[in-house]
């Protein structure tokens, strides 16, 4: 009975990602003859061609693509098992990924990362940034282990613990050169509908994307993060709500002006969150550390 080995799947994955046998060998620390033999043996045992040889480059076939699609699920399952075994043995995760909403800055946690590296037992640390509901999706999809600064309420259905760390206040701001800046009365829907709205796109892949404060049929420019939104509004390209903490300095220096609107945006809760499973020593350290009372103020980036 033929069985596909995890080692063969690792080699196929590396070749597909890197485009050649030689590059896969370099990444996996294997000599080219081992890479070539493993692929040839796999193709012989399966009776199908997995890669088309194009000189030094290779291209995966349809059969190879299907094999690798399912094989990557097996590789992930094996990796998850390895991590769980090591966690049981040492108490420390081999890798810990911290997710943040793109409105916040990972560099705000430099001091905490420095402290963690002094006590962590060979735990690799990664940061990942998503936007709006994309942060929660990343946690539930196991792409991140801890959310530090997840904006908005989490999805229904549970599967996670959350800890409120504060509320994000918003201001409606435009450049002093924008046409809306000259309107004295609170801005109505009719006023806003004539101009371009600058929005931040939700980074969700599977869940329903979230939109905030948009009018039906509104002309919009969607950007991928809050820094881009801030800079477009600073340039007078359009309007929108900005976190007060981010817009504060630009407002004080006259680069942005606050306008009253008939429908202001309510403060948004910001959370610390993690999955409801047994946690390792690294995650426990971060949860305890991030429950400090001034965390939200520390997370804000400087855009000026």
C-alpha positions, 0 to 999 in steps of 0.5 A: 500500500502506497503512503505519501510521506510528510517529507514528500509533501514538504518538498512539493510545497517548497518547490511550488512556492519557490519555483525550482528544485534548487530553491526548495533544496536550499530552503529545506537543507537538502541536496538537489539529488534528494529533491529530484529523487523524492519527486520522481519516486512520488510521480512513479508511485502515483502514476501521474506527473506532479511537475512539468520541468521547464529547464531550471524552473518547474510548473505544477500540474493539475494533478499536482495542484490537487495533491498539494491542496489536500497535502497542505491540510495534512502539513498544517495538522502535523504542525499543529500536533507538533506544537501541541506536543511541545507545548505540553512538554515545556509549557511554552509555545513554539510560536505565538502570533499577536494580531492587531487592528491596522489602526494601531501600531505594533511598535507601541509594544516594543517595551513589552516585546523586549521584556517577553524575549527575556523570559520566553523559552524559545517562543518565536513572536509574530505580529499580524495586522487586519482591519475591522472584522478581519481581526476577529476572523484571524483569531477564529481561523487560528491565524493569530493567537491573541488580539491586542486592540480588536475594534468593535464587538466580536462575532456571535457564536463564542469560541473566545474570551474577550477583555474590554480595554477601552473605547475609541472616540471618533471625530468627523474631520476634513482639510480646511481646504475641503468644501465641507469645511465652509459649511457652518451648520451640522453636515447632513446626508445631502451635504455628504452625498456630494463629496468623496468619502475615504474609507478603510476596507474590511480585511475579512476573507470569509465573514461578512465585511463591515462598513461604517457610516456610509450612505447608500450610493456614496462615492468612496475611495477605499484604502487598506489602513487608517494611515492611508485614510488619514493622509488622504483626508489631510490632503483634502481628497475627501471626508470621514471619521477618524479616531480622535487620538490619531487626528488630535495633533493635526487638528491642533495644528490646523491641518484638519478641522472637526465638523459637526454631523447630524449622525455622529459616530458612537465610540467603539469598544476595543478588546483584548481577545484569545481563544477558549482553549488551554493556553501556553505560558507565552500567551498567559504572559501576554494576556496578563501584561496587556490587561494594564489600565493604560493599554489603549493609549499606548497602542496609538501610532503617531501619524505626524 
